[in-house]
């Protein structure tokens, strides 16, 4: 007895006749009939009442259909569970506090092993810490060492924030600025900047922020907007032809070395990847 026979038995029950079941299963009536005869022989009981022009399930056949349905549901559940497990085991869950480190990390992982499924997510620092602790995140990108038990932290990249001002702005001729110099200004910001937004909120308490969720729209707006903005040395923003100036910021908190963090614990599957990344990268 095999699973295909049980599915054939179900089809006969569902479609009512041997011919209809054979059509649904894309097989011949004779082949389906032989398969059912073999099943009856293996079970040691007749499952059908047969007449010259008709084949119908008998009482034993009805009981067999019920058991076949239960077996097939169990098999389907097993296959689904194992498929989900395999997908989780092959999916690398990354929580990042900023977008730019993902632009470096994700291609590097693909270079190492294109079969790895990467699930990156932009989260705040507290969410990332919780994810590392409860295991819902495999790798974290953080602006500082979380100092968690058994945490391994590797330097990933540096990123510096700049004021990005229209050339006609009153501060555009400055050689450098502190964030305090910009407090009270109105800024055009892209919403997907991660933890950089928390720095703006903390150190620019009197500033106003106009947020744009769509990066393509933001990229177009910044070209003509009279509003102040920010940019980093890793930004993909197309600066060609823009009447804007990137001015260095002196605040220590806007010069970040991002760390790639993992919790080294039993069952951690990505140790080889971390070792490869550590040897591949130079801090930059």
C-alpha positions as CSV (number, residue, x, y, z in Angstrom):
1,X,0.0,0.0,0.0
2,X,1.3,3.4,-0.9
3,X,0.1,7.0,-0.6
4,X,-0.8,7.2,-4.2
5,X,-3.3,4.4,-3.8
6,X,-4.9,6.2,-0.8
7,X,-5.2,9.4,-3.0
8,X,-6.8,7.3,-5.7
9,X,-9.3,5.8,-3.2
10,X,-10.2,9.3,-2.1
11,X,-10.7,10.4,-5.7
12,X,-13.1,7.6,-6.4
13,X,-15.1,8.5,-3.3
14,X,-15.0,12.2,-4.3
15,X,-16.0,11.9,-8.0
16,X,-18.3,9.0,-7.6
17,X,-17.3,6.9,-10.5
18,X,-14.1,5.2,-11.7
19,X,-14.1,7.0,-15.0
20,X,-14.5,10.5,-13.4
21,X,-11.8,9.7,-10.9
22,X,-9.5,8.5,-13.6
23,X,-10.0,11.7,-15.6
24,X,-9.3,13.8,-12.5
25,X,-6.1,11.8,-11.8
26,X,-5.0,11.9,-15.5
27,X,-4.8,8.1,-15.7
28,X,-6.7,5.3,-17.4
29,X,-9.7,3.5,-15.9
30,X,-7.9,0.2,-16.4
31,X,-4.8,1.4,-14.5
32,X,-6.9,2.8,-11.7
33,X,-8.9,-0.4,-11.5
34,X,-5.7,-2.5,-11.2
35,X,-4.4,-0.2,-8.5
36,X,-7.6,-0.6,-6.4
37,X,-7.5,-4.4,-6.9
38,X,-3.9,-4.4,-5.6
39,X,-5.0,-2.3,-2.6
40,X,-7.8,-4.7,-1.8
41,X,-5.4,-7.6,-2.0
42,X,-2.9,-5.9,0.3
43,X,-5.6,-5.0,2.8
44,X,-7.2,-8.4,2.5
45,X,-10.7,-7.1,2.1
46,X,-13.0,-6.0,-0.7
47,X,-13.5,-2.2,-0.8
48,X,-16.0,-2.1,-3.7
49,X,-19.2,-3.6,-4.8
50,X,-18.8,-4.4,-8.4
51,X,-21.4,-4.8,-11.1
52,X,-21.1,-5.0,-14.8
53,X,-21.3,-1.3,-15.3
54,X,-20.6,0.1,-11.9
55,X,-18.1,0.2,-9.1
56,X,-19.1,1.6,-5.7
57,X,-17.6,1.7,-2.3
58,X,-18.9,-0.8,0.2
59,X,-18.9,-0.4,4.0
60,X,-15.2,-1.5,4.2
61,X,-14.4,1.0,1.4
62,X,-16.1,3.8,3.3
63,X,-14.1,3.0,6.4
64,X,-10.9,2.8,4.3
65,X,-11.6,6.2,2.8
66,X,-12.0,7.7,6.3
67,X,-8.6,6.3,7.4
68,X,-7.0,7.3,4.1
69,X,-8.1,10.9,4.7
70,X,-6.7,10.9,8.2
71,X,-3.4,9.4,6.9
72,X,-3.1,11.9,4.1
73,X,-3.9,14.8,6.4
74,X,-1.1,13.6,8.7
75,X,1.3,13.2,5.8
76,X,0.4,16.7,4.5
77,X,1.0,18.2,7.9
78,X,4.3,16.4,8.3
79,X,5.4,17.7,4.9
80,X,4.3,21.2,5.7
81,X,6.0,21.2,9.1
82,X,9.3,19.8,7.6
83,X,9.1,22.3,4.8
84,X,8.7,25.2,7.3
85,X,11.6,23.8,9.4
86,X,13.9,23.6,6.3
87,X,12.9,27.1,5.3
88,X,13.6,28.5,8.8
89,X,16.9,26.6,8.9
90,X,18.0,28.0,5.6
91,X,16.8,31.5,6.3
92,X,19.2,34.0,7.9
93,X,17.2,36.5,9.9
94,X,19.0,39.8,10.2
95,X,17.9,42.8,12.3
96,X,19.6,46.1,11.4
97,X,19.3,49.5,13.0
98,X,20.3,51.3,9.8
99,X,19.9,50.6,6.1
100,X,23.5,51.1,4.8
101,X,25.1,48.1,6.6
102,X,22.6,45.9,4.9
103,X,23.7,47.2,1.5
104,X,27.2,45.8,2.4
105,X,26.2,42.6,4.3
106,X,23.5,41.1,2.1
107,X,25.6,41.0,-1.2
108,X,28.5,39.6,0.8
109,X,26.3,36.7,2.1
110,X,25.1,36.1,-1.5
111,X,28.8,35.9,-2.6
112,X,29.6,33.4,0.1
113,X,26.5,31.2,-0.5
114,X,23.8,32.1,-2.9
115,X,21.5,29.5,-1.5
116,X,21.1,31.3,1.8
117,X,17.7,33.0,2.1
118,X,18.3,36.3,3.8
119,X,15.4,38.0,5.7
120,X,16.6,41.5,6.6
121,X,14.5,43.8,8.7
122,X,15.0,47.4,9.8
123,X,14.4,47.6,13.6
124,X,15.1,49.8,16.5
125,X,18.0,49.0,18.8
126,X,15.8,47.7,21.6
127,X,13.9,45.4,19.2
128,X,17.2,44.0,18.0
129,X,18.5,43.3,21.5
130,X,15.3,41.4,22.3
131,X,15.5,39.5,19.0
132,X,19.1,38.4,19.8
133,X,18.0,37.3,23.3
134,X,14.9,35.3,22.3
135,X,16.5,33.9,19.1
136,X,14.2,35.5,16.6
137,X,17.2,37.3,15.1
138,X,20.3,35.4,13.9
139,X,22.5,38.3,13.1
140,X,22.2,41.9,14.3
141,X,23.7,45.1,13.1
142,X,24.1,47.6,15.9
143,X,25.9,50.9,16.5
144,X,27.6,49.6,19.7
145,X,28.3,46.3,21.5
146,X,25.1,45.1,23.2
147,X,27.2,43.5,25.9
148,X,25.0,40.4,26.0
149,X,26.2,37.0,27.4
150,X,28.1,35.1,24.7
151,X,27.7,37.9,22.2
152,X,30.3,38.0,19.3
153,X,30.7,41.4,17.7
154,X,32.6,42.0,14.5
155,X,33.2,45.5,13.0
156,X,31.2,45.8,9.8
157,X,31.6,49.4,8.5
158,X,31.8,53.0,9.4
159,X,29.2,55.6,8.4
160,X,29.3,59.4,9.0
161,X,26.3,61.7,8.9
162,X,26.5,65.1,7.1
163,X,24.2,68.1,7.0
164,X,22.9,68.3,3.5
165,X,21.9,71.9,2.8
166,X,20.7,73.9,-0.2
167,X,23.5,76.2,-1.5
168,X,21.3,79.2,-0.6
169,X,20.9,78.1,3.0
170,X,22.2,80.4,5.7
171,X,24.6,77.8,7.0
172,X,25.7,76.4,3.7
173,X,29.0,78.2,3.8
174,X,30.1,76.5,7.0
175,X,33.1,74.3,7.0
176,X,31.5,72.1,9.7
177,X,28.5,72.2,12.0
178,X,27.2,70.7,15.2
179,X,23.7,69.4,15.4
180,X,22.9,72.1,17.9
181,X,23.6,74.7,15.1
182,X,20.8,73.1,13.1
183,X,18.2,72.9,15.9
184,X,15.0,74.7,15.0
185,X,15.4,74.0,11.2
186,X,12.8,72.1,9.1
187,X,14.2,69.0,7.5
188,X,13.1,66.7,4.7
189,X,13.8,63.2,5.8
190,X,13.4,59.7,4.4
191,X,11.5,57.6,6.9
192,X,13.7,54.5,6.3
193,X,16.9,55.9,7.9
194,X,16.7,53.6,11.0
195,X,18.3,54.7,14.2
196,X,19.6,58.0,12.6
197,X,16.1,59.3,13.2
198,X,16.4,58.7,17.0
199,X,19.6,60.8,16.9
200,X,17.7,63.6,15.1
201,X,14.9,63.4,17.7
202,X,17.2,63.5,20.6
203,X,19.7,66.2,19.5
204,X,17.3,68.4,17.5
205,X,14.4,68.8,19.9
206,X,13.2,72.0,18.3
207,X,13.5,70.8,14.7
208,X,10.6,70.0,12.4
209,X,10.7,66.9,10.2
210,X,8.8,66.3,7.0
211,X,8.9,62.6,6.4
212,X,8.8,60.8,3.1
213,X,8.2,57.0,3.0
214,X,8.9,56.4,-0.7
215,X,12.6,56.7,-1.4
216,X,12.2,57.4,-5.1
217,X,9.8,60.3,-4.3
218,X,12.2,61.5,-1.6
219,X,15.1,61.4,-4.1
220,X,13.1,63.6,-6.4
221,X,11.9,66.0,-3.7
222,X,15.4,66.6,-2.3
223,X,16.6,67.8,-5.7
224,X,14.4,70.9,-5.6
225,X,13.4,71.3,-1.9
226,X,14.6,74.4,0.0
227,X,14.5,72.4,3.2
228,X,17.6,71.1,5.1
229,X,18.4,67.4,5.1
230,X,21.0,64.9,6.0
231,X,23.1,62.5,4.0
232,X,25.8,59.9,4.9
233,X,28.9,58.9,3.1
234,X,27.2,55.6,2.3
235,X,24.0,57.1,0.9
236,X,22.8,55.9,-2.5
237,X,21.2,59.3,-3.1
238,X,22.0,60.6,-6.6
239,X,23.8,63.9,-6.0
240,X,24.6,64.7,-9.6
241,X,23.5,68.2,-10.5
242,X,22.0,68.9,-7.0
243,X,22.4,72.4,-5.7
244,X,23.3,71.1,-2.3
245,X,26.3,70.9,-0.1
246,X,27.3,68.1,2.4
247,X,28.8,69.7,5.5
248,X,30.6,67.5,8.1
249,X,29.1,67.3,11.6
250,X,31.3,67.5,14.6
251,X,29.1,65.5,17.0
252,X,30.7,62.3,18.1
253,X,27.4,60.4,17.9
254,X,27.1,60.8,14.1
255,X,30.3,58.9,13.4
256,X,29.3,55.3,13.8
257,X,31.1,52.0,13.5
258,X,28.4,49.4,13.0
259,X,29.0,46.0,14.5
260,X,27.7,42.6,13.3
261,X,26.6,40.8,16.4
262,X,25.5,37.2,17.0
263,X,24.9,35.1,20.1
264,X,27.3,32.1,20.2
265,X,25.1,29.4,21.6
266,X,24.4,25.7,21.0
267,X,22.7,25.2,17.7
268,X,23.9,28.5,16.2
269,X,24.1,27.6,12.4
270,X,26.0,30.6,11.1
271,X,29.4,30.3,12.6
272,X,31.1,29.4,9.4
273,X,29.5,32.5,7.7
274,X,30.7,34.8,10.5
275,X,34.3,33.4,10.2
276,X,34.2,33.9,6.5
277,X,33.0,37.5,6.8
278,X,35.6,38.3,9.5
279,X,38.4,37.2,7.2
280,X,36.9,38.8,4.1
281,X,36.2,42.3,5.4
282,X,38.6,45.0,6.3
283,X,37.1,47.6,8.5
284,X,35.9,50.4,6.3
